[in-house]
């Protein structure tokens, strides 16, 4: 179904003024940004304080029907730049620019009324966090209909039909039913697609998308990127904010690289990806994981010392690969839907995880990956089948029997912040994870050891989660998982929300700890580049079933199942484009990942 409105569709109700586009030079840029500076006045007492600069002297141009990608780490100024271009820079922002022009209109002098007429109708905006951006108290169909109604499009009936059409166009399954559901009833990928549908409802001339595919699995991501490609082919200009260079490579005509609020390099995508000139750009490209990076470091961040760790863990490392530490046999789990139907989330899943090895589980949203992880962790009881940990039954037994073995399982989640008590500092978070009966003096020593083990300074112990960066929080989460000296760590999308450079540091740390401590990982991810870099074996899931399993080499080089072939094909195409030839990169190609 076409995303685009038929020209015969009424553009506005009777009596409403028709929107008249500003004449634009067809050969000139649609968007011109020159000398943009954005700062924020510090909150609190004290008048006359200077704004803290976040975006510094940024200049960009974007032409009709082209895609400009803005890439860089968190805190580089990408999102502030994007929000400024839709008149939403944030509380306390001070914006200055030599020129900020869209379609012949100077934006710096616009009032809120003028901005409201532009947003949605001529400039669409897609945020990363759909759960926050969508109203949790109303249906996603109503959200899209409001975007249409606020600009006088159609009638109530035509708006409702258009909402369903848009949901279908962005790949939401059963769009008529989903249109009536609230955001909390949709998966993360479905929510993100609904947000995109709302942003493109009025066919804006410019679409600004801030990390629009971060939470999506590879097949849904390909669908969304196909939608963006369709928009671009129809003449829509795209400003894409992303840290995912595979995504950037598929869409971008031009790339601007930001670091510390400054554009350090920009130019045609082919040149930036194939022959980057700035050291920061080169580091970003070197950090992209994949089959070509197996066996080497992704970053130059220092790795920790394990000298203070226990001799028992060193013994475990020596025994890596000598047996099966975790086994699942015929796992099945059913859930009853609100309508009374039974949904089989996991159906006959079996696997074996060897000591000191990493098993990756891949599949699209709703494939049963996370439900399988919950059964492994003993958080959800299987309806059939069993889990065995170190040869002993771990599922289907009383919790008091399982409690003695729980120390052997650690977990690292995608969003550690939601799993931390915000009232606790890092020291208390880690002390709480230590085995019971540890003295206060010993606990203090162990917390210091844990922080050393994940390459965090001792000063972090007194900080609270909200004061930490995303990468620091994920390192604290890993330290917490290590506190009880587990044999297996389950990582559920543990690096998917991280910038590519921070992700590289965490992956290097995981590889290092696996080698030093003899750990085994059950690693769940939708990022096949990460899976191919980190894992020894792979389990491919679809609709609750295992469709293929094997070594990482077999799965990625010789896939057999049509679904696996589809996954690998989608990933390989974007990944090859993103990494190009890496002979020019400064990273040592043959560096030992445990060095």
Buried (B, 14 or more C-beta within 10 A) or exposed (E): EEBBBEEEEEBEEEEEEEBEEEEBEEEEBBBBBBEBBBBBBEEEEEEEEEBEBBBBBBBBBBBBBBBBBBBBBBBBBBBBBBBBBBBEBEEEBBBBBEEBBBBEBEBEEBEEEEBBBBBBBBBBBBBBBBBEBBEEEEBBBBBBBBBBBBBBBBEEEBBBBBBBBBBBBBBBEEBBEBBBBBBEBBBBBBBBBBBBBBBBBBBBBBBBBBBBBBBBBBBBBBBBBEBBBBBBEEEBBBBBBBBBBBBBBBBBBBBBBBBBBBBBBBBEBBBBBBEBEBEBBBBBBBBBBBBBBBEBBBBBBEBBEBEEBEEEBEEBBEEBEEEBBBBBBEBBBBEEEEEEEEEBBBBBBEBBBBBBBBBBBBBBBBBBBBBBBBBBBBEBEBBBBBBBBBEEBBBBBEEEEBEEBBBBBBBBBBBBBEBBEEEBBBBBBBBEBBEEEBEEEEBBEBBBBBBBBBBBEEEBBEBBBEEBBBBBBBBBBBBBBBBBBBBBBBBBBBBBBBBBBBBBBBBBBBBBBBBBBBBBBBBBBBBBBBBBBBBBBBBBBBBBBBBBBBEBBBBBEEBEBEBBEBBBEBBBBBBEBBBBEBEEBEBEEEBEBBE
